[in-house]
Protein backbone atom coordinates (compact mmCIF):
# COMPACT_ATOMS: atom_id res chain seq x y z
CA UNK A 1 0.00 0.00 0.00
CA UNK A 2 1.27 3.45 -0.90
CA UNK A 3 1.04 6.15 1.74
CA UNK A 4 -0.41 9.09 -0.23
CA UNK A 5 0.64 11.47 2.52
CA UNK A 6 4.28 10.89 1.53
CA UNK A 7 5.35 12.49 -1.79
CA UNK A 8 6.85 10.07 -4.29
CA UNK A 9 10.58 10.47 -4.62
CA UNK A 10 11.94 10.56 -8.11
CA UNK A 11 14.61 7.91 -8.45
CA UNK A 12 16.89 9.74 -10.90
CA UNK A 13 20.03 7.82 -11.66
CA UNK A 14 23.23 9.87 -11.77
CA UNK A 15 24.67 10.46 -15.24
CA UNK A 16 28.28 10.64 -16.37
CA UNK A 17 27.87 14.39 -16.47
CA UNK A 18 26.80 14.35 -12.81
CA UNK A 19 30.01 12.41 -12.11
CA UNK A 20 32.00 14.97 -14.11
CA UNK A 21 30.51 17.84 -12.13
CA UNK A 22 31.29 16.02 -8.88
CA UNK A 23 35.01 15.72 -9.61
CA UNK A 24 37.19 17.33 -6.95
CA UNK A 25 38.57 20.80 -7.61
CA UNK A 26 41.81 20.61 -9.53
CA UNK A 27 40.66 17.84 -11.87
CA UNK A 28 39.47 18.42 -15.41
CA UNK A 29 36.79 16.03 -16.61
CA UNK A 30 35.71 15.01 -20.09
CA UNK A 31 33.20 12.51 -21.44
CA UNK A 32 34.74 10.91 -24.50
CA UNK A 33 33.15 7.97 -26.33
CA UNK A 34 30.89 7.25 -23.36
CA UNK A 35 33.68 7.20 -20.76
CA UNK A 36 34.54 9.72 -18.08
CA UNK A 37 38.17 10.85 -18.23
CA UNK A 38 39.72 12.95 -15.48
CA UNK A 39 43.16 14.44 -15.25
CA UNK A 40 44.93 16.81 -12.88
CA UNK A 41 45.80 20.36 -13.80
CA UNK A 42 48.63 20.57 -16.35
CA UNK A 43 52.33 20.76 -15.58
CA UNK A 44 54.17 24.07 -15.68
CA UNK A 45 55.61 23.50 -19.19
CA UNK A 46 52.16 22.54 -20.48
CA UNK A 47 50.50 25.58 -18.90
CA UNK A 48 53.25 27.91 -20.15
CA UNK A 49 52.94 26.69 -23.75
CA UNK A 50 49.12 27.02 -23.69
CA UNK A 51 49.26 30.48 -22.08
CA UNK A 52 51.91 31.72 -24.49
CA UNK A 53 49.99 30.41 -27.50
CA UNK A 54 46.79 32.08 -26.31
CA UNK A 55 48.71 35.35 -25.94
CA UNK A 56 50.27 35.03 -29.40
CA UNK A 57 46.91 34.30 -31.08
CA UNK A 58 44.54 36.26 -28.84
CA UNK A 59 45.90 39.72 -29.55
CA UNK A 60 46.00 39.65 -33.39
CA UNK A 61 43.06 37.31 -33.97
CA UNK A 62 40.87 37.96 -30.94
CA UNK A 63 41.48 41.68 -30.47
CA UNK A 64 42.63 42.61 -33.99
CA UNK A 65 45.86 44.11 -32.66
CA UNK A 66 48.41 43.62 -35.41
CA UNK A 67 46.18 41.06 -37.11
CA UNK A 68 42.83 40.50 -38.76
CA UNK A 69 40.68 39.96 -35.63
CA UNK A 70 37.40 38.11 -36.01
CA UNK A 71 38.10 35.20 -33.64
CA UNK A 72 37.39 34.07 -30.10
CA UNK A 73 40.42 32.19 -28.73
CA UNK A 74 39.43 30.57 -25.43
CA UNK A 75 41.46 28.60 -22.87
CA UNK A 76 39.94 25.25 -21.79
CA UNK A 77 36.34 25.69 -22.93
CA UNK A 78 33.93 22.88 -22.09
CA UNK A 79 32.78 21.74 -25.54
CA UNK A 80 29.44 19.95 -25.64
CA UNK A 81 29.28 18.17 -28.98
CA UNK A 82 26.25 16.37 -27.57
CA UNK A 83 24.95 18.21 -24.51
CA UNK A 84 26.22 16.50 -21.35
CA UNK A 85 27.02 13.28 -23.27
CA UNK A 86 30.05 14.07 -25.47
CA UNK A 87 32.14 16.66 -23.62
CA UNK A 88 35.73 17.64 -24.44
CA UNK A 89 37.98 20.26 -22.91
CA UNK A 90 40.77 21.21 -25.32
CA UNK A 91 43.62 23.34 -24.07
CA UNK A 92 42.58 26.06 -26.51
CA UNK A 93 39.76 26.47 -28.99
CA UNK A 94 38.89 29.14 -31.50
CA UNK A 95 35.69 30.23 -33.20
CA UNK A 96 35.17 32.68 -36.02
CA UNK A 97 32.96 35.39 -34.59
CA UNK A 98 30.79 35.12 -37.70
CA UNK A 99 29.88 31.57 -36.59
CA UNK A 100 29.63 32.29 -32.86
CA UNK A 101 28.88 36.01 -32.44
CA UNK A 102 28.68 35.78 -28.63
CA UNK A 103 30.39 33.77 -25.93
CA UNK A 104 27.87 31.59 -24.07
CA UNK A 105 26.80 32.91 -20.68
CA UNK A 106 27.13 29.49 -19.05
CA UNK A 107 30.04 27.07 -19.16
CA UNK A 108 28.74 24.89 -22.02
CA UNK A 109 30.08 25.75 -25.48
CA UNK A 110 27.68 24.08 -27.91
CA UNK A 111 28.92 25.57 -31.20
CA UNK A 112 31.59 23.35 -32.77
CA UNK A 113 34.87 25.29 -32.79
CA UNK A 114 36.71 26.11 -36.00
CA UNK A 115 40.08 25.25 -34.42
CA UNK A 116 41.32 23.32 -31.41
CA UNK A 117 44.74 22.92 -29.87
CA UNK A 118 45.85 20.19 -27.53
CA UNK A 119 49.07 20.71 -25.61
CA UNK A 120 50.54 17.25 -25.15
CA UNK A 121 51.64 15.87 -21.81
CA UNK A 122 53.15 12.41 -21.31
CA UNK A 123 49.98 11.38 -19.46
CA UNK A 124 47.50 12.75 -22.05
CA UNK A 125 49.28 12.49 -25.43
CA UNK A 126 47.75 9.15 -26.44
CA UNK A 127 44.24 10.29 -25.43
CA UNK A 128 44.69 13.54 -27.37
CA UNK A 129 45.84 11.71 -30.50
CA UNK A 130 43.76 8.53 -30.41
CA UNK A 131 40.49 9.65 -28.84
CA UNK A 132 40.14 13.41 -29.07
CA UNK A 133 41.47 14.04 -32.61
CA UNK A 134 39.01 11.53 -34.13
CA UNK A 135 36.22 13.06 -32.00
CA UNK A 136 37.05 16.54 -33.31
CA UNK A 137 37.01 15.22 -36.88
CA UNK A 138 33.66 13.45 -36.34
CA UNK A 139 32.03 16.72 -35.26
CA UNK A 140 33.59 18.83 -38.02
CA UNK A 141 36.30 20.92 -36.34
CA UNK A 142 38.15 22.36 -39.36
CA UNK A 143 41.68 22.67 -37.93
CA UNK A 144 43.60 21.07 -35.06
CA UNK A 145 47.05 21.67 -33.63
CA UNK A 146 49.09 19.45 -31.35
CA UNK A 147 51.78 21.28 -29.39
CA UNK A 148 54.43 19.33 -27.47
CA UNK A 149 56.23 21.52 -24.91
CA UNK A 150 58.74 18.78 -24.05
CA UNK A 151 59.79 17.99 -27.63
CA UNK A 152 59.18 21.63 -28.72
CA UNK A 153 57.03 20.64 -31.69
CA UNK A 154 53.88 21.79 -33.47
CA UNK A 155 51.78 19.55 -35.70
CA UNK A 156 48.90 21.13 -37.61
CA UNK A 157 46.04 19.26 -39.24
CA UNK A 158 43.22 20.29 -41.56
CA UNK A 159 39.99 18.35 -41.89
CA UNK A 160 39.75 16.93 -45.40
CA UNK A 161 36.60 14.92 -46.26
CA UNK A 162 36.17 13.82 -42.66
CA UNK A 163 39.81 12.86 -42.03
CA UNK A 164 42.82 14.76 -40.74
CA UNK A 165 45.50 15.78 -43.21
CA UNK A 166 48.86 16.89 -41.78
CA UNK A 167 49.52 20.38 -43.15
CA UNK A 168 52.55 21.45 -41.10
CA UNK A 169 55.21 20.12 -38.76
CA UNK A 170 57.65 22.44 -37.06
CA UNK A 171 60.09 22.22 -34.17
CA UNK A 172 62.43 24.13 -31.92
CA UNK A 173 62.72 27.79 -32.76
CA UNK A 174 61.22 27.69 -36.27
CA UNK A 175 58.99 30.55 -37.35
CA UNK A 176 55.80 29.32 -39.02
CA UNK A 177 52.60 30.58 -40.60
CA UNK A 178 50.00 27.84 -40.15
CA UNK A 179 46.28 27.72 -40.98
CA UNK A 180 43.94 28.92 -39.76
CA UNK A 181 46.20 31.58 -38.27
CA UNK A 182 48.57 31.88 -41.21
CA UNK A 183 48.25 35.70 -41.22
CA UNK A 184 50.67 35.50 -38.25
CA UNK A 185 54.30 34.42 -38.29
CA UNK A 186 54.55 32.44 -35.06
CA UNK A 187 57.98 31.94 -33.48
CA UNK A 188 57.74 28.56 -31.76
CA UNK A 189 60.44 29.59 -29.29
CA UNK A 190 57.91 32.07 -27.87
CA UNK A 191 55.83 29.10 -26.71
CA UNK A 192 58.61 27.45 -24.73
CA UNK A 193 60.11 30.50 -22.99
Secondary structure, DSSP 8 states (H G I E B T S, - for coil): ---TTS---------HHHHHHTS-TTEEEEEETTEEEEEE---HHHHHHHHHHHHHHIIIIII-SSS---EEEEES-EEEEETTTEEE--SEEEEETTT--S--SSSEE-S--SEEEEEE-TTTHHHIIIIIHHHHHHTT--EEEEEETTTTEEEEEEEETTEEEEEEEEETT-EE--TTSTTS-EETHHHH-
